Amino acid sequence: VNTKKLGGDDVTLTPVDIDVLRGLDNDYVMAQQSGLVDQQAHRAWAFRAALFSIVFIACYMTLGIVFFRSQTDWSLPDTILFAVYSATSAGYGHVDIPTTPLFQMVDTCYVLVGIASLAIMVAQVYQFFLLEASRANDNRRAAELARNATFDDSSNDRLGDSLWNLIDRSRSFFRETMVGRFLSVVLPLALLALSGACTIGFIEGWTFVECVYFGVISLTTTGYGDYYPTKTSSILICAVWLPFNIVFTSYVSYCVGLARTKLLWLTRIATLLLLL
């Protein structure tokens, strides 16, 4: 028989009680280990899915480039750009497109499969990075608990804590304040639109306004065709940058959906208050 203090009172534990507590402790440890195994398996699956989707898109576009090159007299950079903007639904229309039935049938299938595959790839890569960020956050918290338990107060730990505290404060700012929520929508969109557009525009000699115009027109998959890259370096940069229009349009749709949901609830609440 053991006597333990619980809440300031002495509690007598029988051997049966001790065995039950040990069993619960073992079950808890096993559950933790099982959860870690499940998380590791989930991360491994997400990594393989993301890698497979990236490899598939690369091989798919390569086959498209080979086919388009065999059916036209376009230069290789123009063929690459055509393959990319066809799969991303941008469509600048800067080249003369063949009107043969074979080309039209293959291009139709290429566009449909390419858009769907790019959307799947973006989702898989996003899921992988989301799981990795969650793991990094869990590791940080575990390390913080270990440091608190051992009273470790080294300068490197203090620097790391300060950095994570800054990240936590920034996260709270972007999630909990109106200005932060607004910036969390505007900044990613501006970064996506301007990062590639300004680089391409600098090579092409466009003004800043023309760069912004080209970036928005491209990333919203409008693609008027009045502005498009003409130099080899800018064409290749555009070919790498254009697939991010899937991220751009998906993020815009997500933000619009959130705003619509909030507006709908506000409308319902206002209607109920008027009825009362």
N, C-alpha and C positions, 0 to 999 in steps of 0.2 A: 504494500500500500504506500503510495506517494502522496505528499501534501504539497499543493501548489497554490500560489496566490492568484486570484482572479478578481479584478475589480476591487482590490483591497481586502477581500475575504479569503480565508483559507478554504480550499476545496480539496477534498480527499478523492484521489483517483485510485480505483481498483485496477488490478491487472487487466481485467476485461476492458475497462475504459482506455487504458494505455494502448492495448492492442487495436481498439477501434480508431483511436487517434493516429496511430502509426499507419493503419490501413488507409485512412483518409489522406494522410500526408503522401503515401506512396501513390495513391490514385491521382492526387493533384500533380505530382511530379510526372507521372506517366501521361496525364492529359497535356501538360505543358510540352513534353517531348513529342507527343503525337501532333500537337498544333504546329510545332516547329517543322516537323517532317512534312505536314500538309502545306505549309507556307513555302518551304523549299521546293516541293514538287510543283506548286503553282507557279513560282518564279521561273523554274526550269522550263515548264511548259510555255509560259509567256515568252521567254527568250527564244525558244525554238520556233514558236509561231511567228514572232516578229522577224527572225532571221529568214525563215522560209518565205514569208511574204515579200521581203526586200529582194531576195534572190529571184523569186518568181517574177516580180516587176522588172528587174534588170534583164532577165532572159526574155521576157515577153516583149519589152521595148526593143531589144536587140534583134529579135526575129522581125518585128515590124519595120525597123530601119533597113534590114537586109531586103525585105520585100519591096518597100517603097523605093529603095535605091535601084532595084532591078527593073522597076516599072517606069522610072523617070530619068531625066538627065539632070536632076538637082545635084548640087554639091553636097558633100557629106554633112557639113554643119547645117545646111538648110533641111536636109533629110532628118537629122536628129531633132531639130526644132519642130518640124512637122509632126514627127512621131510623138513628141512630148505634148505639144499643145492639142493634138487630137485626143490623146488619152486623158487630158485634163480639161477638155471642153473649152479651151480658150479660143482657138480658131482665129489667128490673125489674117489668114488668107493672103499671105505675101508671095505665094508661088502659084503657078498655073497647075491646077489639079487635073490629072487625066480623067476622061469620061468613059473609059472602057468598063464593061460590066464586071470583069474580074476585079479591077481596082476598087470599084464602088462596093462590091459585095464584101471583099476582104476588109476594106476600110470601115464599113458599117459594123462588122463583127469586132474589129479591133477597138473601135471607139467604145462600144457597149461594154465589152469585157474589161477594157483598160480603166474606165471610170469606176466600175465596181471593184476591181482589184486594188486600185489606189485607195479607195475609201476603206477597204478591209485592212490594207497595209497601215494606214494612218491609225486606225483603231487598235491594231495589234501593237504597234510601236508605242502608242500612248499608254496602253495598259502595262507594258513592260516597264516604262519609265515611272509610272505611278507606283508599281510594286517596289521598284528599287528605291524610290523616295521614301516609301513607308518603311522599308527595311533600314534605311539609313537613319530615319527618325527613331525607330525602335532601338537600334544600336547606340544612338546618342543618349537616349534615356537610360538604358542599361548601364552605360559607362558613367553617367551622372550619378546614378544610385550607388554604383560601386565606389566612386570617389567620395561620396558623402559617408558611406559606411566605413571607409578607411581613413577619413579625414585628410585626404591628399589635397594639398594646397599649392601645387607647383605653379610656376609662372605660365607654363604652356597650358595647363588646365584652366587657369584664370582667363587666358586669352581665348581659348576655345569656348568657355562659358559666355564670355562677352560677345563673341561672334554669334553664338546660338541665341542669346538673348536679343541681339539686334534683329536676327531673322524672325524670332517670335513676335517682336514688337511690330516689325514690318508686316507680318502676316495678319496680325490683329488689325492694323491700320487699313489694309486692303479689304478685309472682310467685314469690319464693323462700322466703318465710317462711310458717309455718302461720297465724299471726295475720293476715298480709297477705292470704293466699288466702281466709280466712274473711271478712274485711272486704270483699274484692272481690266477694263474692257477696251479703253482707247489705246493704251500703250502696246499691248500685244498686236493689235491690228495695225497700228502705225509702224511697229518694228517689222512686221511681215511685209507690209506694202513698200516701205522705204528702203529696206536692206538691199534687196535685189534691184529695185527700180532705179535707185540713185547710182548704184554701181554701173548698171547698164547705160543709164543716161549720161554718166560722166564719160564713158567710152564713146558714146554716140554724139556727144556734144549738145545734149538737150539742156534746157533751163530746168530749174527746180520745179516749177509748176508743171512742166511737161513730164518730169519724172513722176510726180505725184499722180498726174492724170494717167500715165501709162501703168503705174503700179495698181491703181484701183481698177482700171478697165481690165487689166490682166487677171488680177486675183479674184475678181467677181465673175470671171469667165465670160465677160461681155465680148471682148475682142473685136473692136471695130475694124482694125487693120490699118488705121491711119498712122499709127506708130508701132514699129516693130524693129528688132535689132537687125543690123545689116552687116556688122563686122564679125569676124570669126570668134573673137574672144567674147564679145557681148552675146552672141548667139549661144555659145556653150554655157555661159553663166545663166542665161535665161532658161536653158534646158534643165539646169539643176534647180533653179528657183521656182519655176512654174508649178511643179507638183504641190507646192505649199498652198496653192489656191484651194485645195481640198480642205486644208486646216482652216484657212481664212473663212471660207463660206460656212463650214461646219460651226466655227466659233460664233460667227454672226448669227446663224440660225439658233444656236444655243442661247445666246444673250437675248435675242428677240423672244424666244419661247419663255425665258424667265420673266422678262418684262411683261409679256402678255398674261402670264399666270398671276403675277402680282396685281396687274391692273384689273383683272377679272375679279379677284377677291376684294379689291377696294370698291369696285362697282357694286358687288353683292352687299358689302357692309353698308355702303351709302344708301342702297335701296332699302335695306332693312331699317336703317335709322329714319328714313323718310316715311316708311309705313308706320313706324311707331309714333 
